[in-house]
Amino acid sequence: MNKTDLIKNVSTQIDGATQKDVAVIVDTVLETIVNTVASGEKVSLAGFGNFEVAERAARTGRNPKTGEPLEIAASKSPKFHALTGFKNAVKNA
């Protein structure tokens, strides 16, 4: 399922909601999650999961081609952790 399919599915489940209305809501929710996590805060959706920033420390790695050591810079990336309700729904499907 992609974003368009999600919007169509949600709009059919809500009486009086157009796909355009649902698209605005989905875009706003996703934008809010991205902006909140990018600012360093955690987003927790009960029964679904947590979105947060994973920080990786700087470290020394090796070039796989030459074996030479190289410095890998510290970085941040988004992280999602599914909560029990979501995990159980997938496991029991």
C-alpha positions in Angstrom: 0.0 0.0 0.0 1.4 3.4 -0.9 0.3 6.8 0.2 -2.4 7.2 -2.5 -3.9 3.8 -1.6 -3.9 4.8 2.1 -5.7 8.1 1.3 -8.3 6.2 -0.8 -8.8 3.6 1.9 -9.2 6.1 4.8 -11.6 8.3 2.7 -13.9 5.3 2.1 -14.1 4.6 5.8 -15.1 8.1 6.9 -18.5 9.3 5.8 -18.4 12.7 4.1 -14.6 12.8 3.8 -13.2 13.4 0.4 -9.8 12.1 -0.8 -8.6 15.7 -0.9 -9.5 16.3 2.8 -7.9 13.0 3.8 -4.7 13.8 1.8 -4.3 17.1 3.6 -4.7 15.3 7.0 -2.2 12.6 6.1 0.3 15.1 4.8 -0.1 17.2 7.9 0.4 14.2 10.2 3.5 13.0 8.4 4.9 16.5 8.3 4.3 16.9 12.0 6.1 13.6 12.8 9.0 14.5 10.6 9.4 18.0 12.0 9.1 16.8 15.6 11.6 14.0 15.2 14.0 16.3 13.3 13.9 18.7 16.3 15.1 15.9 18.5 11.8 15.0 20.2 10.2 11.6 20.3 6.7 10.9 18.8 4.8 8.1 20.5 1.6 6.8 19.1 -0.1 4.4 21.6 -0.6 0.9 20.2 1.4 1.7 17.1 5.0 2.8 17.7 7.6 5.4 18.5 9.5 7.6 16.1 12.8 9.0 17.4 16.3 10.1 16.5 19.1 7.5 16.6 22.5 9.0 17.1 25.6 7.2 15.9 28.9 8.2 17.4 31.9 8.9 15.2 34.0 5.8 14.7 36.9 4.3 12.8 35.9 1.9 10.0 37.8 0.2 7.2 37.6 0.7 3.5 36.4 -2.7 2.3 38.3 -2.5 -0.9 41.7 -1.5 0.4 41.5 -2.3 4.1 42.7 1.2 5.0 41.2 2.7 8.2 38.9 5.7 7.7 37.0 8.0 10.0 33.2 7.7 9.9 31.6 10.9 11.1 28.9 11.0 13.7 25.4 11.0 12.3 21.7 11.0 13.1 18.9 9.0 11.5 15.2 8.4 12.1 14.3 5.3 14.0 10.9 3.6 14.4 10.1 1.1 17.1 6.8 -0.9 16.7 4.8 -1.3 20.0 3.2 -4.5 21.2 -0.2 -3.8 19.7 1.2 -3.4 16.2 3.6 -6.3 16.6 0.7 -8.6 17.7 -1.5 -7.5 14.8 1.2 -8.4 12.3 2.1 -11.7 14.1 -1.5 -12.8 14.2 -2.4 -11.8 10.6 
